[in-house]
C-alpha cells in the first residue's frame, strides 16, 4: 500500500540531508536477528566478533511493528557524531522510556513475559542507562571499526543526491533516489508499506541514506521528527569489496567484473532498478548484463506484480560457488 507526501511551494526550499550514527548502529544490530535478510552485509557479519550479548536490543527491533522512538532522535545533519547522537538519547525522560518500551514489547508476542522483556520494564532510568551502554558497545564492536568506509558511502550518496537536486530539481532527485519512490505532480509516493498521507505544508523533508537498513525505505512523520525519508544508500552493494574486487577473482576473469558483481549479488530475486541503485549503475547497463547472464542460463527473470525480478539458476549458483563469490 502507498505512502504519499504532498509538497507545497514552501516545501521545495526545505529539503535537507542528514546522517545518524546511532541509527546506523541500531540498523547493524538489527541484522543480528534471524528475521532479517543479510543481503550485501553477509561478508561483514561473518567477520564481526560475536562475544557481545545484544539480545536486550534485538528484542526491541522487530522486522515489522513498533520500535522505541527515543533511541533514534531526529537527525541533526550530515556531520553528527555518534557521541552527539547518544548524548541526546541519554537525555530521554524516564516516563517516555517506560511508555515506549512497554508499547514495543506489547506488540511482539511473548516479549513482555520473557526474562529479557521483564528486565526492560524495571526502573526506566536504569533501563535507559543500560540500553545506552549497550548501544555504545555495539558501536565500538560492530560499526566504529568500519565507520570510515560506511561514512564514505553515505557521503558519496549525499553528494550524488545533492547534485541531482541541483541539476534536476525534485523530479531529477526522486527519479533515482530509490526504485520504490515515485514523484508526480508535487506528490512523493512510496509504493510499498502501510497507508499514510501527509500534506507537508511547509515542513519540508529530510532525506537520510542508510547503509544497514539496506532493503527498506522508511517514511517517518511522527513528531519530533521533521518528515523524513530513510532510504538504502546508493552503491551499498559495493561497500564490502576487498582490494577493489567485486566478486571471486576467477569469476570476474571468467564473465567480467560487472557481471560477476551482479551474479554474486542475486542471493534473492531482485529487480533491475534495485540492482542499479545498489551497485550505482545505470539501469540500462544492468539490463544489458542481465540479458547476457540470462542467455547463458545463469539467471532467470520472473514477473512479480508490476516488475520482473531476476534470480540465479542452479547453474548460476554453481558458478558463484565455484568462482569464489
Buried (B, 14 or more C-beta within 10 A) or exposed (E): EBBBBBBBEEBBEBBBBBBBBBBBBBBBBBBBBEEBEBBBBEEBBEEBEEEBEBBBBBBBBBEEEBBBBBBBBBBBEBEBEBEBBBEBBBEBEEEBBBBBBBBBBEBBEEBBEBEBBEEBEEEBEEBBEBBBEBBBBBBEBBBBBBBEEBBEBBBBBBEBBBEBBEEEEBEBBBEBBBBBBBBEEBBBBBBEBEEBEBEBEEBBBBBBBBBBBBBBBBBBBEEEBBBBBBBBBBBBBBBBBEEEBBBBBBBBEBBBBBBBBBBBBBBEBBBBBBBBBBBBBEBEBBBEBBEBBBEBEBBBBEEEEEBBBBBBBEEBBEBBEEBBB
